[in-house]
Amino acid sequence: MTDKTDKTDAEWKTELSDEEFYITRQKGTERAFTGKYWDCKETGMYQCKCCGADLFDADTKYDSGSGWPSFYAPVSKDAVATEEDRSHGMHRVEVHCPHCGAHLGHVFPDGPQPTGLRYCINSASLDLKKKA
């Protein structure tokens, strides 16, 4: 997927639940241990809730103990984009979809090998396309 998705807030509100809109379009965060994928063990491809872009292969998912779905790598180097986030008095790195701008979560340098990264992603930002 290489096309950019550009929609108004009004258009997004017709396609997303209130929680999905808050998280993906307003950079919100779901409470830990409440999202539908935080403890999911199924195989498949995690896609962007807003545009359907492939983001993370379930093979890179692991239990970080954080209460959010955690991955040690995106499906490709261009699958996600990052930017500095200094909101809420913290210094973090935000992860978003490069195709539609959806806020996904944050990435931290405390993950397992081979990358040492923990992509901490909101379930509401994801759809799982299960392997047949």
N, CA, C and O of each residue as an XYZ file, in Angstrom:
528
protein
N       0.845     -1.176      0.000
C       0.000      0.000      0.000
C       0.887      1.234      0.000
O       1.705      1.409      0.903
N       0.736      2.084     -0.994
C       1.545      3.290     -1.074
C       0.711      4.558     -1.113
O       1.256      5.646     -0.923
N      -0.566      4.461     -1.349
C      -1.426      5.634     -1.415
C      -1.648      6.219     -0.032
O      -1.769      5.497      0.957
N      -1.700      7.540      0.015
C      -2.018      8.239      1.260
C      -3.531      8.325      1.409
O      -4.251      8.563      0.440
N      -3.998      8.130      2.631
C      -5.410      8.270      2.946
C      -5.595      9.620      3.611
O      -4.973      9.899      4.636
N      -6.446     10.463      3.036
C      -6.677     11.794      3.574
C      -8.174     12.008      3.723
O      -8.891     12.168      2.735
N      -8.643     12.009      4.977
C     -10.065     12.180      5.265
C     -10.233     13.244      6.338
O      -9.313     13.515      7.110
N     -11.393     13.831      6.378
C     -11.713     14.808      7.416
C     -12.073     14.083      8.707
O     -12.359     12.885      8.697
N     -12.057     14.811      9.813
C     -12.487     14.227     11.083
C     -13.920     13.721     10.980
O     -14.246     12.669     11.530
N     -14.768     14.451     10.288
C     -16.168     14.028     10.128
C     -16.253     12.682      9.405
O     -17.067     11.830      9.764
N     -15.417     12.495      8.394
C     -15.408     11.209      7.675
C     -14.903     10.091      8.584
O     -15.482      9.005      8.613
N     -13.823     10.354      9.329
C     -13.295      9.334     10.237
C     -14.333      8.955     11.290
O     -14.461      7.781     11.636
N     -15.075      9.938     11.801
C     -16.076      9.664     12.837
C     -17.188      8.745     12.355
O     -17.793      8.037     13.160
N     -17.466      8.744     11.060
C     -18.499      7.837     10.540
C     -17.968      6.416     10.386
O     -18.755      5.472     10.309
N     -16.644      6.245     10.340
C     -16.039      4.937     10.111
C     -15.493      4.268     11.367
O     -15.291      3.053     11.382
N     -15.254      5.039     12.407
C     -14.610      4.520     13.609
C     -15.531      4.658     14.817
O     -16.389      5.539     14.866
N     -15.334      3.767     15.793
C     -16.044      3.936     17.073
C     -15.477      5.163     17.775
O     -14.444      5.692     17.363
N     -16.141      5.617     18.826
C     -15.654      6.773     19.584
C     -14.249      6.519     20.124
O     -13.385      7.394     20.056
N     -14.023      5.315     20.662
C     -12.705      4.980     21.197
C     -11.655      4.926     20.094
O     -10.558      5.461     20.259
N     -11.977      4.291     18.976
C     -11.030      4.217     17.863
C     -10.674      5.606     17.345
O      -9.513      5.875     17.037
N     -11.663      6.486     17.248
C     -11.411      7.858     16.793
C     -10.504      8.587     17.788
O      -9.534      9.234     17.393
N     -10.822      8.480     19.063
C     -10.017      9.136     20.098
C      -8.561      8.682     20.039
O      -7.648      9.505     20.120
N      -8.346      7.395     19.899
C      -6.985      6.860     19.911
C      -6.253      7.141     18.606
O      -5.134      7.654     18.628
N      -6.859      6.818     17.481
C      -6.149      6.932     16.203
C      -6.058      8.350     15.653
O      -5.067      8.697     15.010
N      -7.068      9.169     15.892
C      -7.090     10.506     15.298
C      -6.719     11.608     16.286
O      -6.292     12.688     15.879
N      -6.882     11.333     17.607
C      -6.584     12.351     18.612
C      -5.428     11.947     19.530
O      -5.198     12.581     20.560
N      -4.715     10.905     19.160
C      -3.521     10.434     19.882
C      -3.825     10.023     21.315
O      -3.060     10.312     22.235
N      -4.948      9.348     21.490
C      -5.318      8.836     22.799
C      -4.627      7.516     23.098
O      -3.859      7.003     22.284
N      -4.909      6.976     24.272
C      -4.351      5.691     24.694
C      -5.432      4.918     25.435
O      -6.126      5.467     26.290
N      -5.567      3.645     25.101
C      -6.512      2.801     25.842
C      -5.866      2.385     27.162
O      -4.641      2.384     27.285
N      -6.685      2.035     28.139
C      -6.153      1.568     29.417
C      -5.450      0.220     29.232
O      -5.881     -0.610     28.432
N      -4.394      0.019     29.961
C      -3.651     -1.245     29.909
C      -4.565     -2.418     30.248
O      -5.464     -2.295     31.079
N      -4.332     -3.543     29.606
C      -5.030     -4.809     29.831
C      -6.515     -4.747     29.464
O      -7.298     -5.565     29.949
N      -6.917     -3.797     28.620
C      -8.322     -3.692     28.222
C      -8.551     -3.914     26.734
O      -9.671     -4.237     26.338
N      -7.551     -3.756     25.910
C      -7.702     -3.895     24.467
C      -7.863     -5.348     24.039
O      -7.427     -6.261     24.740
N      -8.485     -5.555     22.897
C      -8.790     -6.924     22.462
C      -7.567     -7.714     22.022
O      -7.657     -8.936     21.911
N      -6.439     -7.083     21.768
C      -5.270     -7.819     21.280
C      -4.124     -7.928     22.275
O      -3.109     -8.542     21.947
N      -4.234     -7.364     23.468
C      -3.080     -7.345     24.363
C      -2.589     -8.743     24.709
O      -1.391     -8.935     24.919
N      -3.496     -9.736     24.775
C      -3.063    -11.106     25.086
C      -3.422    -12.091     23.976
O      -3.460    -13.300     24.206
N      -3.682    -11.587     22.791
C      -4.032    -12.422     21.638
C      -2.820    -13.240     21.186
O      -1.713    -12.715     21.074
N      -3.043    -14.518     20.932
C      -1.952    -15.413     20.507
C      -2.141    -15.906     19.065
O      -1.374    -16.749     18.598
N      -3.147    -15.391     18.362
C      -3.444    -15.869     17.018
C      -2.401    -15.377     16.016
O      -1.780    -14.333     16.212
N      -2.220    -16.139     14.946
C      -1.272    -15.770     13.905
C      -1.975    -14.944     12.836
O      -3.189    -15.031     12.652
N      -1.189    -14.150     12.146
C      -1.732    -13.328     11.081
C      -0.991    -12.006     10.977
O       0.119    -11.846     11.484
N      -1.644    -11.061     10.301
C      -1.061     -9.744     10.069
C      -1.895     -8.682     10.783
O      -3.107     -8.592     10.585
N      -1.239     -7.890     11.605
C      -1.908     -6.761     12.241
C      -1.878     -5.591     11.264
O      -0.817     -5.190     10.785
N      -3.059     -5.053     10.978
C      -3.207     -3.974     10.021
C      -3.723     -2.719     10.694
O      -4.296     -2.783     11.782
N      -3.520     -1.574     10.049
C      -4.017     -0.308     10.546
C      -5.540     -0.319     10.534
O      -6.157     -0.645      9.520
N      -6.136      0.034     11.654
C      -7.594      0.081     11.784
C      -8.207      1.080     10.804
O      -9.323      0.876     10.327
N      -7.494      2.140     10.509
C      -8.047      3.208      9.679
C      -7.928      2.952      8.173
O      -8.864      3.233      7.425
N      -6.793      2.424      7.726
C      -6.593      2.296      6.276
C      -6.281      0.890      5.790
O      -6.233      0.658      4.582
N      -6.065     -0.062      6.709
C      -5.817     -1.438      6.314
C      -4.386     -1.759      5.931
O      -4.113     -2.864      5.464
N      -3.458     -0.820      6.117
C      -2.053     -1.079      5.786
C      -1.480     -2.147      6.714
O      -1.788     -2.162      7.906
N      -0.646     -3.040      6.175
C       0.052     -4.036      6.984
C       1.070     -3.339      7.882
O       1.876     -2.536      7.413
N       1.026     -3.655      9.186
C       1.915     -3.016     10.145
C       2.857     -3.989     10.832
O       4.075     -3.809     10.800
N       2.291     -5.033     11.462
C       3.084     -5.968     12.261
C       2.639     -7.395     11.994
O       1.441     -7.679     11.974
N       3.588     -8.292     11.790
C       3.300     -9.718     11.688
C       3.152    -10.255     13.109
O       3.937     -9.902     13.989
N       2.169    -11.091     13.333
C       1.948    -11.661     14.665
C       3.167    -12.447     15.155
O       3.328    -12.640     16.360
N       4.016    -12.897     14.248
C       5.228    -13.619     14.649
C       6.192    -12.735     15.436
O       7.069    -13.252     16.127
N       6.048    -11.411     15.346
C       6.936    -10.503     16.081
C       6.292     -9.994     17.367
O       6.867     -9.151     18.055
N       5.106    -10.497     17.695
C       4.388    -10.090     18.901
C       4.926    -10.885     20.098
O       5.250    -12.066     19.970
N       5.017    -10.239     21.244
C       5.473    -10.919     22.456
C       4.791    -10.306     23.673
O       4.238     -9.209     23.595
N       4.830    -11.004     24.775
C       4.211    -10.519     26.008
C       5.226     -9.671     26.765
O       6.156    -10.190     27.382
N       5.029     -8.360     26.707
C       5.949     -7.435     27.374
C       5.550     -7.193     28.820
O       6.314     -6.606     29.587
N       4.342     -7.645     29.204
C       3.844     -7.393     30.540
C       3.267     -5.995     30.709
O       2.863     -5.620     31.810
N       3.226     -5.221     29.627
C       2.770     -3.830     29.697
C       1.249     -3.680     29.646
O       0.715     -2.660     30.079
N       0.546     -4.693     29.117
C      -0.901     -4.597     28.980
C      -1.357     -4.105     27.625
O      -2.555     -3.948     27.388
N      -0.405     -3.859     26.727
C      -0.718     -3.481     25.350
C      -0.046     -4.483     24.410
O       0.964     -5.089     24.769
N      -0.601     -4.659     23.212
C       0.092     -5.504     22.238
C       1.495     -4.945     22.001
O       1.666     -3.749     21.763
N       2.486     -5.819     22.069
C       3.871     -5.395     21.894
C       4.529     -6.223     20.808
O       4.337     -7.436     20.729
N       5.300     -5.558     19.979
C       5.985     -6.179     18.843
C       7.433     -5.720     18.867
O       7.728     -4.603     19.292
N       8.354     -6.595     18.403
C       9.746     -6.169     18.384
C      10.167     -5.587     17.043
O      11.278     -5.073     16.917
N       9.279     -5.661     16.016
C       9.615     -5.076     14.713
C       8.361     -4.927     13.868
O       7.460     -5.763     13.943
N       8.292     -3.865     13.061
C       7.203     -3.761     12.091
C       7.452     -4.728     10.936
O       8.541     -5.291     10.817
N       6.446     -4.920     10.088
C       6.544     -5.871      8.987
C       7.603     -5.442      7.956
O       8.165     -6.293      7.265
N       7.877     -4.146      7.846
C       8.953     -3.629      6.995
C       9.409     -2.299      7.571
O       8.740     -1.727      8.432
N      10.532     -1.816      7.103
C      11.060     -0.561      7.655
C      10.164      0.632      7.337
O      10.213      1.638      8.044
N       9.356      0.541      6.299
C       8.464      1.632      5.913
C       7.030      1.439      6.389
O       6.166      2.258      6.076
N       6.762      0.381      7.135
C       5.392      0.067      7.555
C       4.862      1.042      8.598
O       3.657      1.288      8.663
N       5.751      1.596      9.412
C       5.358      2.577     10.426
C       6.294      3.778     10.346
O       7.409      3.681      9.832
N       5.825      4.902     10.858
C       6.641      6.105     10.947
C       6.700      6.515     12.419
O       5.838      6.137     13.212
N       7.707      7.278     12.768
C       7.868      7.705     14.156
C       8.141      9.203     14.214
O       8.595      9.810     13.244
N       7.854      9.778     15.369
C       8.209     11.175     15.630
C       8.309     11.382     17.132
O       7.704     10.652     17.916
N       9.068     12.372     17.512
C       9.250     12.694     18.919
C       7.922     13.137     19.529
O       7.149     13.869     18.911
N       7.677     12.682     20.747
C       6.451     13.020     21.487
C       6.858     13.520     22.868
O       7.389     12.759     23.677
N       6.609     14.792     23.134
C       6.939     15.382     24.434
C       5.676     15.743     25.212
O       5.720     16.589     26.105
N       4.554     15.112     24.882
C       3.296     15.393     25.573
C       3.296     14.776     26.973
O       4.081     13.874     27.264
N       2.428     15.262     27.812
C       2.216     14.746     29.166
C       3.484     14.766     30.021
O       3.637     13.949     30.929
N       4.394     15.702     29.728
C       5.610     15.841     30.514
C       6.608     14.711     30.346
O       7.500     14.545     31.177
N       6.471     13.931     29.279
C       7.368     12.794     29.034
C       8.083     12.982     27.699
O       7.658     13.778     26.862
N       9.154     12.253     27.516
C       9.838     12.211     26.230
C       9.719     10.788     25.696
O      10.324      9.860     26.231
N       8.931     10.629     24.634
C       8.702      9.309     24.043
C       8.814      9.424     22.526
O       8.962     10.518     21.982
N       8.741      8.274     21.854
C       8.719      8.246     20.398
C       7.378      7.665     19.968
O       7.079      6.497     20.214
N       6.577      8.508     19.319
C       5.261      8.091     18.839
C       5.405      7.259     17.571
O       6.277      7.514     16.741
N       4.537      6.260     17.436
C       4.463      5.442     16.228
C       3.131      5.743     15.557
O       2.083      5.724     16.203
N       3.176      6.021     14.253
C       1.941      6.257     13.514
C       2.003      5.595     12.141
O       3.072      5.220     11.659
N       0.843      5.464     11.531
C       0.741      4.875     10.201
C       1.179      5.919      9.171
O       0.655      7.032      9.162
N       2.133      5.570      8.307
C       2.594      6.544      7.322
C       1.587      6.788      6.187
O       1.738      7.737      5.419
N       0.582      5.949      6.086
C      -0.397      6.066      5.001
C      -1.565      6.968      5.362
O      -2.067      7.703      4.512
N      -2.004      6.918      6.621
C      -3.191      7.698      7.004
C      -2.955      8.574      8.231
O      -3.836      9.343      8.617
N      -1.789      8.470      8.843
C      -1.470      9.289     10.000
C      -2.054      8.801     11.312
O      -1.944      9.496     12.322
N      -2.670      7.628     11.329
C      -3.276      7.116     12.562
C      -2.227      6.937     13.653
O      -1.158      6.372     13.420
N      -2.549      7.427     14.845
C      -1.698      7.188     16.008
C      -1.834      5.716     16.386
O      -2.943      5.205     16.545
N      -0.696      5.042     16.526
C      -0.693      3.617     16.867
C      -0.276      3.386     18.311
O      -0.874      2.561     19.002
N       0.725      4.091     18.769
C       1.263      3.899     20.107
C       2.633      4.531     20.206
O       2.864      5.613     19.666
N       3.554      3.855     20.902
C       4.910      4.368     21.102
C       5.910      3.224     20.980
O       5.551      2.055     21.127
N       7.155      3.568     20.712
C       8.228      2.578     20.653
C       9.259      2.930     21.716
O       9.603      4.095     21.916
N       9.747      1.883     22.398
C      10.698      2.037     23.496
C      11.912      1.146     23.260
O      11.794      0.110     22.606
N      13.076      1.530     23.781
C      14.307      0.759     23.561
C      14.531     -0.347     24.588
O      15.669     -0.604     24.981
N      13.455     -1.004     25.028
C      13.593     -2.033     26.069
C      12.988     -3.371     25.637
O      12.528     -4.147     26.475
N      12.990     -3.633     24.354
C      12.407     -4.864     23.835
C      13.419     -5.985     23.692
O      14.601     -5.812     23.989
N      12.944     -7.135     23.233
C      13.825     -8.298     23.065
C      14.660     -8.200     21.787
O      14.417     -7.357     20.924
N      15.616     -9.060     21.700
C      16.397     -9.187     20.472
C      15.529     -9.870     19.416
O      14.660    -10.652     19.804
N      15.690     -9.644     18.163
C      16.909     -9.104     17.566
C      16.956     -7.589     17.460
O      18.002     -7.062     17.080
N      15.892     -6.848     17.772
C      15.895     -5.400     17.573
C      16.139     -4.610     18.848
O      16.659     -3.496     18.794
N      15.770     -5.172     19.996
C      15.861     -4.436     21.248
C      14.772     -3.389     21.404
O      14.828     -2.557     22.310
N      13.771     -3.431     20.513
C      12.692     -2.441     20.537
C      11.385     -3.056     21.014
O      11.131     -4.247     20.830
N      10.558     -2.209     21.635
C       9.202     -2.607     22.037
C       8.226     -1.616     21.435
O       8.092     -0.489     21.913
N       7.543     -2.049     20.377
C       6.474     -1.255     19.792
C       5.224     -1.540     20.612
O       4.627     -2.610     20.491
N       4.835     -0.594     21.436
C       3.712     -0.717     22.354
C       2.505     -0.063     21.663
O       2.430      1.163     21.581
N       1.572     -0.870     21.172
C       0.542     -0.417     20.240
C      -0.853     -0.596     20.842
O      -1.131     -1.610     21.482
N      -1.714      0.376     20.638
C      -3.100      0.298     21.090
C      -3.884     -0.707     20.252
O      -3.824     -0.674     19.023
N      -4.617     -1.595     20.909
C      -5.472     -2.545     20.182
C      -6.468     -1.833     19.280
O      -6.764     -2.307     18.183
N      -6.989     -0.693     19.739
C      -7.992      0.041     18.960
C      -7.435      0.604     17.666
O      -8.202      1.031     16.803
N      -6.118      0.614     17.510
C      -5.474      1.081     16.277
C      -5.281     -0.061     15.278
O      -4.838      0.167     14.152
N      -5.608     -1.270     15.681
C      -5.292     -2.458     14.895
C      -6.499     -3.282     14.495
O      -7.534     -3.263     15.161
N      -6.351     -4.003     13.401
C      -7.224     -5.111     13.006
C      -6.314     -6.287     12.729
O      -5.261     -6.117     12.116
N      -6.692     -7.470     13.163
C      -5.900     -8.662     12.898
C      -6.514     -9.434     11.744
O      -7.652     -9.896     11.826
N      -5.751     -9.569     10.673
C      -6.150    -10.409      9.543
C      -5.534    -11.775      9.829
O      -4.339    -11.986      9.623
N      -6.357    -12.687     10.301
C      -5.876    -13.999     10.736
C      -5.430    -14.855      9.562
O      -5.980    -14.782      8.464
N      -4.401    -15.680      9.832
C      -3.926    -16.636      8.831
C      -4.956    -17.752      8.717
O      -5.525    -18.187      9.718
N      -5.190    -18.205      7.509
C      -6.166    -19.288      7.276
C      -5.623    -20.608      7.762
O      -6.298    -21.631      7.652
